Amino acid sequence: MPQPGRYTLYTREGTAGAAVEAAAAECGVTLDIIDIPAAAPPEVWEAFCRINPRKQVPVLIHPDGTTVTESTAILVHLADSHPGAGLIPAPGSSARAFHDRWLAFFQANVYEAMLRETFARRYISNPDHAPEVAEAARDFIARHFALYEQALSDDGPFLFGQRFQVVDILVWLLVWWEERAQLARDCPRVLRLWEAAGERPHLAAVAARHFAA
């Protein structure tokens, strides 16, 4: 059960909850984690549906009881609430606008397309066309990673050079679900970002929990 005065994260292994855990750790925030397995019994799903009717994780419960859904909203909230961690540019700055542009870019395009690729049958009425939907999503993902490759500089490894930011956490997460051999060939700067992020102790620990083979 959620504990008063603490953040509670509803999550599941291998989901975007990994990015939230990473951001919280970077901010020095201890989370009370509640696992919602995909095969949870009906009563668990019924209770969780009252928290998030979309039945999706991650969900963050603020210490004051406010429910926060959507992974990028959670990441931004954590970073803004703990400015000492230096994970996000100041609100209203041009750097913040630049940061949030790419955060939204990945949430709206790459993350969504990965769902289309993985769960193609959810997006069509005729399941016979699922392979075509998945293939189109695959091409869409590759095209958008290529666009981000152009935004990264040789001074990297991160979007803001040596400054590690929330957007880097989201990209790190998404690359876990990507064909890294293809990225090495087509988007070496993106792969370098992923590798550099993964060397951070907090992210390495999260990766071991969520993505260990």
WOLIN-V739053 format. One record per residue. N is the residue number from 1. PSI is psi in radians with two decimals (* if undefined). Layout:
# WOLIN-V739053
[[N:PSI] [N:PSI]]
This chain:
# WOLIN-V739053
[[1:2.55] [2:2.44] [3:2.30] [4:2.40] [5:0.10] [6:2.72] [7:2.44] [8:2.31] [9:2.11] [10:2.20] [11:-3.06] [12:2.58] [13:2.38] [14:0.22] [15:-3.09] [16:-0.17] [17:-0.43] [18:-0.70] [19:-0.67] [20:-0.77] [21:-0.74] [22:-0.80] [23:-0.73] [24:-0.75] [25:-0.73] [26:-0.53] [27:-0.10] [28:0.41] [29:2.26] [30:2.23] [31:2.46] [32:2.00] [33:2.24] [34:2.07] [35:2.31] [36:1.57] [37:2.62] [38:-0.53] [39:0.51] [40:2.61] [41:2.77] [42:-0.65] [43:-0.53] [44:-0.78] [45:-0.64] [46:-0.74] [47:-0.72] [48:-0.60] [49:-0.49] [50:-0.41] [51:-0.81] [52:1.79] [53:-0.36] [54:-0.18] [55:0.58] [56:2.50] [57:2.72] [58:2.72] [59:2.27] [60:2.25] [61:2.03] [62:2.67] [63:-0.47] [64:0.07] [65:-0.12] [66:2.36] [67:2.23] [68:2.07] [69:3.09] [70:2.04] [71:-0.71] [72:-0.61] [73:-0.67] [74:-0.77] [75:-0.79] [76:-0.72] [77:-0.82] [78:-0.77] [79:-0.75] [80:-0.58] [81:-0.24] [82:1.17] [83:-0.40] [84:-0.37] [85:-0.33] [86:0.57] [87:-0.09] [88:2.49] [89:2.84] [90:2.43] [91:2.42] [92:-0.19] [93:2.77] [94:-0.57] [95:-0.64] [96:-0.72] [97:-0.75] [98:-0.77] [99:-0.88] [100:-0.47] [101:-0.85] [102:-0.53] [103:-0.82] [104:-0.64] [105:-0.83] [106:-0.66] [107:-0.83] [108:-0.51] [109:-1.14] [110:-0.88] [111:-0.82] [112:-0.71] [113:-0.58] [114:-0.63] [115:-0.72] [116:-0.69] [117:-0.77] [118:-0.66] [119:0.88] [120:-0.60] [121:-0.39] [122:-0.32] [123:0.04] [124:2.77] [125:-0.39] [126:1.86] [127:-0.28] [128:-0.40] [129:0.09] [130:-0.74] [131:-0.61] [132:-0.69] [133:-0.77] [134:-0.70] [135:-0.73] [136:-0.69] [137:-0.69] [138:-0.79] [139:-0.67] [140:-0.77] [141:-0.84] [142:-0.70] [143:-0.66] [144:-0.59] [145:-0.65] [146:-0.64] [147:-0.71] [148:-0.60] [149:-0.66] [150:-0.42] [151:-0.36] [152:2.53] [153:2.92] [154:-0.25] [155:-0.16] [156:-2.65] [157:-0.22] [158:3.05] [159:-0.66] [160:0.71] [161:-2.00] [162:-0.13] [163:2.07] [164:2.21] [165:2.99] [166:-0.72] [167:-0.57] [168:-0.59] [169:-0.75] [170:-0.76] [171:-0.74] [172:-0.80] [173:-0.87] [174:-0.58] [175:-0.47] [176:-0.51] [177:0.11] [178:2.81] [179:1.79] [180:-0.45] [181:-0.66] [182:-0.69] [183:-0.69] [184:-0.60] [185:-0.79] [186:-0.49] [187:1.15] [188:-0.52] [189:-0.68] [190:-0.75] [191:-0.65] [192:-0.69] [193:-0.83] [194:-0.77] [195:-0.76] [196:-0.73] [197:-0.71] [198:-0.26] [199:-0.22] [200:2.28] [201:-0.73] [202:-0.73] [203:-0.62] [204:-0.70] [205:-0.71] [206:-0.74] [207:-0.67] [208:-0.56] [209:-0.65] [210:-0.53] [211:0.19] [212:2.38] [213:*]]
